Amino acid sequence: MASLIKRKNVYYAQYRKGGKTKRLSLETESLQIAKEKLRQLESSLYRGDAVPFPTKTPIPDALSAYIKYMQTVKTERSVVRDLYYLREAFGPVCPALQIKNQKISAKAKKCKVRGDIDRIEANYFEQITTADISAFIATQVRRKGLRAKTANRFREILTRLFNWSMQQNGLILPGDRNPAAKVERYRERAPEISFLKLDEIDKQLKALEHLPDLQVMVAVYIYAGLRREELCWLTVDDVDFAAGGNGMIRVRAKTVNKEFWEPKTKVNRVVPVSTNLRKYLEKYPCKVVEGGWYFSTQSGKRWDPDNLSRYLRNENGKVGESWACLDFRHTFGSQLAMKGESLYKISKLMGNSPDFCRKHYAALIPEPLIGIVYF
C-alpha cells in the first residue's frame, strides 16, 4: 500500500519496496490528480511493474550512457559515424560528443553555418517529444539541403537511442512510447547506381598499367566486389590460391598488431577468384611486411581507406577518369546481375542482404519479363 503526504504544497507518494521506504514526487498540488497517480502507482506495485511515472534524466547523462554502450558493441568507425549525428542533434553536451581534434574544433567555431542550427533541447531527456525531433530534422533538411536518406538516418539513430534508453537503461518515457519512432520517414529516391561496362573495365585497368600495385587493387575491387576497407585489411592468409578453381579471397574478422577488425555486417564470407582476377593476382609481387598485409603502402603499412581513395582519385584524374571504389563494387554486382545470377547469390558474395541487392540490381536482371507482356 502507498500513502499520500504533502510537502510545500506538493504531493508525494510514500511506499515500501524491498524493505525500504520510498518517497516519490507526484509533481502536483491537486489532491484529485495526486489520488489518481497514487492509484496508478499502487496498481503497478501490485503487478510487479516499474513505477508508471516518467523519470527525469539530464540529456548529457542519457547520451553518455548510450555512447558507452555503443563503444562496447559497435566498431570504432560505426561509433564515430553515430557520434556525428548525435552531436548534430544535441550539440557537444557531454565529453563524448565534444570534438577532440583541436584544429577541427577551432575551425568549426570560426566557420559557423548561417543562422543557428536548431538543436533538440529539453530540460530532461524524457521531455523530448515527436514534434521536437520532427522539427529538428526538418530544419536540417531545409537549411543544409540534406537528402531524404540522411534525414532518415537521423530518425534511425534517434530511434535506437530512445529504444535502448527505455529497454536497457531504465528510463520511463510518457506513455512508454518512443517519440522518434513516430516521426514520419522522408521518401527516398531510387538509388542511382554507377558502374563500369566491360569495355570501361579494360580501359580503367589499362590506364593504371604504370602503377602495378594500384592496378591489382582496382582489379580486386572490380572482380571480387570488396568494400573499400575490406581490401585494406586483407592479409596474405586471406588470399588462398589452393582453394576452389582459381582460389578464394576470405573476408573475415581478425586481430593484427592488437587491432581488431571485422566486416561491416559482422559476417565472414568467401569470394571465389575469377580467371580475370587470377591473372592480376599472379603477377602481383606481394611484399613481406609486418602484419602480413596483402596490399601495403611503400612504407610497409596497412593502407588507410581514405588515403587509398585519394591516391586513386588523383591517378584517375590524370587520365580523365572519375571512377571510385564504390563504382568498382557496384560493377561487380551489376555485371553479375546482367549475367543472370540470382540476387541471393550476389548478396552472399557481396556481404549484403538480398533486399539491399534487390534495390540496387533488380532492374539489371534479365528476368523472363520480356515474354509476359504478350497476350
C-alpha positions as CSV (number, residue, x, y, z in Angstrom):
1,M,0.0,0.0,0.0
2,A,1.1,3.6,-0.7
3,S,0.1,6.8,1.0
4,L,0.0,10.4,0.2
5,I,2.0,13.1,2.0
6,K,2.2,16.8,1.3
7,R,5.4,18.9,1.5
8,K,5.4,22.6,0.5
9,N,2.1,22.2,-1.4
10,V,3.4,19.3,-3.5
11,Y,2.0,15.8,-3.0
12,Y,4.3,12.8,-2.6
13,A,3.6,9.1,-2.7
14,Q,5.2,7.1,0.1
15,Y,5.5,3.3,-0.2
16,R,7.8,0.4,0.8
17,K,9.9,-1.6,-1.7
18,G,12.5,-4.2,-0.8
19,G,12.0,-3.5,2.9
20,K,12.8,0.2,2.4
21,T,10.6,3.3,2.5
22,K,10.4,5.1,-0.8
23,R,9.1,8.6,-1.5
24,L,8.2,9.7,-5.0
25,S,7.1,13.2,-6.0
26,L,3.8,13.2,-7.9
27,E,4.6,16.8,-9.2
28,T,1.1,18.2,-8.5
29,E,-0.6,20.4,-6.0
30,S,-4.0,19.0,-6.8
31,L,-5.4,16.4,-4.4
32,Q,-7.5,14.7,-7.1
33,I,-4.6,14.3,-9.5
34,A,-2.4,13.1,-6.7
35,K,-5.0,10.4,-5.8
36,E,-5.2,9.2,-9.4
37,K,-1.4,9.0,-9.6
38,L,-1.4,7.1,-6.3
39,R,-3.9,4.6,-7.7
40,Q,-1.7,4.1,-10.8
41,L,1.3,3.5,-8.6
42,E,-0.4,1.0,-6.3
43,S,-1.6,-0.9,-9.4
44,S,1.9,-1.1,-10.8
45,L,3.4,-2.2,-7.5
46,Y,0.7,-4.9,-7.2
47,R,1.5,-6.2,-10.7
48,G,5.2,-6.0,-10.0
49,D,5.7,-3.5,-12.8
50,A,8.0,-0.5,-12.8
51,V,6.9,2.9,-11.5
52,P,4.5,4.2,-14.1
53,F,5.6,7.9,-14.0
54,P,8.2,9.3,-16.3
55,T,11.7,9.5,-15.0
56,K,13.8,12.7,-15.1
57,T,17.2,12.2,-16.7
58,P,19.5,15.0,-17.8
59,I,20.2,14.7,-21.5
60,P,24.0,14.5,-21.1
61,D,23.6,11.6,-18.7
62,A,21.3,9.7,-21.1
63,L,23.6,10.3,-24.1
64,S,26.8,9.3,-22.1
65,A,25.2,6.0,-21.1
66,Y,24.2,5.2,-24.7
67,I,27.6,6.2,-26.1
68,K,29.3,3.9,-23.6
69,Y,27.0,1.1,-24.7
70,M,27.8,1.8,-28.4
71,Q,31.5,1.6,-27.8
72,T,31.2,-1.9,-26.4
73,V,29.1,-3.4,-29.3
74,K,30.0,-1.4,-32.4
75,T,33.1,-0.9,-34.4
76,E,35.1,2.3,-33.9
77,R,34.1,3.5,-37.3
78,S,30.4,3.0,-36.7
79,V,30.7,4.7,-33.4
80,V,32.3,7.8,-35.0
81,R,29.6,8.0,-37.6
82,D,26.8,7.8,-35.0
83,L,28.5,10.4,-32.8
84,Y,28.4,12.9,-35.7
85,Y,24.6,12.5,-35.9
86,L,24.1,12.7,-32.1
87,R,26.4,15.8,-31.9
88,E,24.3,17.5,-34.7
89,A,21.1,16.7,-32.8
90,F,22.1,17.7,-29.3
91,G,25.3,19.6,-29.6
92,P,28.5,18.8,-27.6
93,V,26.6,18.4,-24.3
94,C,28.8,15.6,-22.9
95,P,32.5,14.9,-23.1
96,A,32.0,12.0,-25.6
97,L,30.3,14.4,-28.1
98,Q,33.0,17.1,-27.9
99,I,35.4,17.3,-30.9
100,K,38.7,16.1,-29.6
101,N,40.8,17.4,-32.6
102,Q,41.7,21.0,-31.6
103,K,42.2,22.1,-35.2
104,I,38.8,20.9,-36.3
105,S,37.2,22.2,-33.2
106,A,38.7,25.7,-33.7
107,K,37.7,25.6,-37.4
108,A,34.1,24.7,-36.5
109,K,33.9,27.7,-34.1
110,K,35.1,30.1,-36.8
111,C,33.0,28.7,-39.7
112,K,29.5,28.7,-38.4
113,V,26.6,27.9,-40.6
114,R,24.3,30.8,-41.5
115,G,21.8,31.1,-38.7
116,D,22.0,28.9,-35.6
117,I,21.1,25.4,-36.5
118,D,18.4,24.3,-34.1
119,R,19.2,21.5,-31.6
120,I,16.9,19.2,-29.8
121,E,16.5,20.9,-26.4
122,A,14.6,20.0,-23.3
123,N,15.1,20.1,-19.5
124,Y,15.1,16.3,-19.3
125,F,15.6,13.5,-21.8
126,E,12.1,12.2,-21.1
127,Q,10.6,15.6,-22.1
128,I,11.7,15.3,-25.8
129,T,8.7,14.9,-28.0
130,T,8.0,13.7,-31.5
131,A,7.4,17.3,-32.5
132,D,10.8,18.3,-31.2
133,I,12.6,15.6,-33.3
134,S,10.5,16.2,-36.4
135,A,11.2,20.0,-36.2
136,F,14.9,19.4,-35.8
137,I,15.2,17.1,-38.8
138,A,13.0,19.4,-40.9
139,T,15.3,22.3,-40.0
140,Q,18.4,20.3,-41.0
141,V,16.8,19.4,-44.4
142,R,15.8,22.9,-45.1
143,R,19.0,24.7,-44.1
144,K,21.6,22.2,-45.1
145,G,19.7,20.7,-48.0
146,L,20.0,17.1,-46.7
147,R,18.8,14.3,-48.8
148,A,16.0,12.1,-47.6
149,K,18.4,9.2,-46.9
150,T,20.4,11.4,-44.5
151,A,17.2,12.7,-42.8
152,N,16.0,9.2,-42.3
153,R,19.4,8.3,-40.8
154,F,18.9,11.0,-38.1
155,R,15.5,9.4,-37.4
156,E,17.0,5.9,-37.3
157,I,19.8,6.8,-34.8
158,L,17.5,8.7,-32.5
159,T,15.0,5.8,-32.5
160,R,17.8,3.5,-31.5
161,L,18.8,5.9,-28.7
162,F,15.3,6.1,-27.3
163,N,14.7,2.3,-27.6
164,W,17.9,1.5,-25.7
165,S,17.3,4.1,-23.1
166,M,13.8,2.7,-22.4
167,Q,14.6,-1.0,-22.6
168,Q,18.2,-1.2,-21.2
169,N,18.8,2.0,-19.3
170,G,15.6,2.0,-17.2
171,L,14.3,5.3,-18.5
172,I,10.5,5.7,-18.4
173,L,9.0,8.0,-21.1
174,P,5.5,9.4,-21.1
175,G,3.1,6.7,-22.4
176,D,6.0,4.3,-22.6
177,R,6.4,5.4,-26.2
178,N,9.4,6.1,-28.4
179,P,9.0,9.7,-29.7
180,A,11.5,9.2,-32.6
181,A,9.6,6.2,-33.9
182,K,6.6,8.4,-34.6
183,V,8.5,10.7,-36.8
184,E,7.4,10.3,-40.4
185,R,10.1,9.0,-42.8
186,Y,11.2,11.0,-45.8
187,R,10.6,9.4,-49.1
188,E,13.9,8.3,-50.6
189,R,14.6,8.4,-54.3
190,A,15.5,5.2,-56.2
191,P,19.3,4.7,-55.9
192,E,21.5,5.9,-58.8
193,I,24.0,3.1,-59.5
194,S,27.2,3.9,-61.3
195,F,29.2,1.0,-62.7
196,L,31.7,0.2,-65.4
197,K,30.8,-1.6,-68.6
198,L,33.0,-4.3,-69.9
199,D,35.0,-2.1,-72.2
200,E,35.3,0.5,-69.5
201,I,36.8,-2.1,-67.1
202,D,39.5,-2.8,-69.7
203,K,40.1,1.0,-70.1
204,Q,40.3,1.6,-66.4
205,L,42.8,-1.2,-65.7
206,K,44.9,-0.3,-68.8
207,A,45.1,3.3,-67.5
208,L,46.8,2.0,-64.4
209,E,49.4,-0.2,-66.0
210,H,52.2,2.1,-64.9
211,L,51.1,1.6,-61.3
212,P,51.0,-2.3,-60.9
213,D,50.1,-2.1,-57.2
214,L,47.1,0.2,-57.7
215,Q,46.1,-1.7,-60.8
216,V,45.8,-5.0,-58.9
217,M,43.9,-3.4,-56.1
218,V,41.4,-2.0,-58.6
219,A,41.1,-5.4,-60.2
220,V,40.2,-6.9,-56.8
221,Y,37.6,-4.3,-56.3
222,I,36.1,-4.9,-59.7
223,Y,36.3,-8.7,-59.9
224,A,35.7,-9.5,-56.2
225,G,33.3,-6.7,-55.2
226,L,35.1,-6.0,-51.9
227,R,34.3,-2.9,-49.8
228,R,37.0,-0.3,-49.7
229,E,38.1,-1.2,-46.1
230,E,37.8,-5.0,-46.7
231,L,40.7,-4.8,-49.3
232,C,42.8,-2.7,-46.9
233,W,42.5,-5.4,-44.2
234,L,43.4,-8.3,-46.5
235,T,46.3,-10.4,-45.3
236,V,48.4,-12.9,-47.1
237,D,46.5,-15.7,-45.3
238,D,43.2,-14.3,-46.7
239,V,44.1,-14.9,-50.3
240,D,44.2,-18.7,-50.8
241,F,45.1,-19.8,-54.3
242,A,44.8,-23.5,-53.4
243,A,41.1,-23.3,-52.6
244,G,38.5,-23.7,-55.3
245,G,39.3,-23.5,-59.0
246,N,41.3,-20.3,-59.1
247,G,41.4,-19.6,-55.4
248,M,39.4,-17.8,-52.7
249,I,39.5,-14.5,-51.0
250,R,38.4,-14.7,-47.4
251,V,36.8,-11.6,-45.9
252,R,36.9,-12.4,-42.2
253,A,37.3,-10.9,-38.7
254,K,40.9,-10.7,-37.5
255,T,43.2,-9.1,-35.0
256,V,46.5,-7.8,-36.4
257,N,49.0,-6.0,-34.2
258,K,46.5,-6.0,-31.3
259,E,44.0,-4.2,-33.5
260,F,40.7,-5.9,-34.1
261,W,38.7,-5.6,-37.3
262,E,35.6,-7.3,-38.7
263,P,33.5,-6.9,-41.9
264,K,30.8,-4.2,-41.9
265,T,28.0,-6.8,-41.5
266,K,29.9,-8.7,-38.9
267,V,29.6,-11.8,-41.1
268,N,32.6,-13.6,-42.6
269,R,32.4,-14.7,-46.2
270,V,34.5,-16.0,-49.1
271,V,34.6,-14.7,-52.7
272,P,35.9,-17.1,-55.4
273,V,38.7,-15.7,-57.6
274,S,37.7,-15.5,-61.2
275,T,40.1,-16.2,-64.1
276,N,40.2,-12.5,-64.9
277,L,41.3,-11.6,-61.3
278,R,43.7,-14.5,-61.1
279,K,45.9,-13.2,-63.8
280,Y,46.3,-9.9,-62.0
281,L,47.0,-11.5,-58.6
282,E,49.6,-13.9,-60.1
283,K,51.7,-11.0,-61.4
284,Y,51.4,-9.0,-58.2
285,P,54.6,-9.2,-56.1
286,C,53.2,-9.4,-52.6
287,K,55.7,-7.8,-50.1
288,V,56.6,-9.4,-46.8
289,V,55.7,-6.7,-44.2
290,E,54.9,-6.6,-40.6
291,G,51.3,-7.6,-40.1
292,G,51.2,-9.7,-43.2
293,W,49.2,-7.2,-45.3
294,Y,48.5,-8.4,-48.8
295,F,48.4,-4.8,-50.1
296,S,50.7,-2.3,-48.3
297,T,52.0,1.2,-48.7
298,Q,55.6,1.9,-49.7
299,S,56.5,2.1,-46.0
300,G,55.0,-1.4,-45.4
301,K,51.9,-0.2,-43.5
302,R,48.3,-1.0,-44.0
303,W,46.5,1.2,-46.4
304,D,44.2,3.8,-44.9
305,P,40.9,3.7,-46.9
306,D,40.7,7.4,-47.3
307,N,44.3,7.7,-48.4
308,L,43.8,4.9,-50.9
309,S,40.7,6.7,-52.3
310,R,42.6,9.9,-52.6
311,Y,45.5,8.1,-54.4
312,L,43.1,6.5,-56.8
313,R,41.3,9.8,-57.4
314,N,44.5,11.6,-58.2
315,E,45.7,9.0,-60.6
316,N,42.4,8.6,-62.4
317,G,42.2,12.4,-62.7
318,K,45.4,12.4,-64.6
319,V,43.9,10.3,-67.4
320,G,40.4,11.9,-67.2
321,E,38.6,9.2,-65.3
322,S,36.5,9.6,-62.2
323,W,35.7,6.0,-61.2
324,A,35.9,5.3,-57.4
325,C,36.0,2.3,-55.2
326,L,32.2,2.2,-54.8
327,D,31.8,2.3,-58.6
328,F,34.0,-0.8,-58.8
329,R,32.0,-2.6,-56.1
330,H,28.8,-1.8,-58.0
331,T,30.4,-3.0,-61.2
332,F,30.8,-6.5,-59.6
333,G,27.2,-6.7,-58.5
334,S,25.8,-5.1,-61.7
335,Q,27.7,-7.3,-64.1
336,L,26.6,-10.4,-62.2
337,A,23.0,-9.3,-62.3
338,M,23.2,-8.6,-66.0
339,K,24.7,-12.0,-66.5
340,G,21.6,-13.5,-64.9
341,E,22.8,-14.6,-61.4
342,S,20.3,-14.6,-58.6
343,L,20.1,-11.8,-56.1
344,Y,20.6,-14.3,-53.3
345,K,24.0,-15.4,-54.8
346,I,25.0,-11.8,-55.4
347,S,24.1,-10.8,-51.9
348,K,26.2,-13.7,-50.4
349,L,29.2,-12.8,-52.5
350,M,29.0,-9.1,-51.6
351,G,28.1,-9.5,-48.0
352,N,24.7,-7.7,-48.3
353,S,21.1,-8.7,-47.7
354,P,19.0,-9.9,-50.7
355,D,16.7,-6.9,-50.1
356,F,19.6,-4.5,-50.4
357,C,20.8,-6.1,-53.6
358,R,17.2,-6.0,-55.0
359,K,17.1,-2.2,-54.6
360,H,20.4,-1.8,-56.4
361,Y,20.5,-4.5,-59.0
362,A,17.0,-5.9,-59.6
363,A,16.4,-3.6,-62.6
364,L,19.5,-5.1,-64.3
365,I,18.5,-8.7,-64.1
366,P,17.3,-10.1,-67.5
367,E,14.3,-11.9,-65.9
368,P,11.7,-13.5,-68.1
369,L,9.6,-10.3,-68.1
370,I,10.1,-9.8,-71.8
371,G,7.8,-12.7,-72.7
372,I,5.0,-11.9,-70.3
373,V,3.8,-8.7,-72.0
374,Y,2.3,-10.7,-74.9
375,F,-1.4,-11.6,-74.7
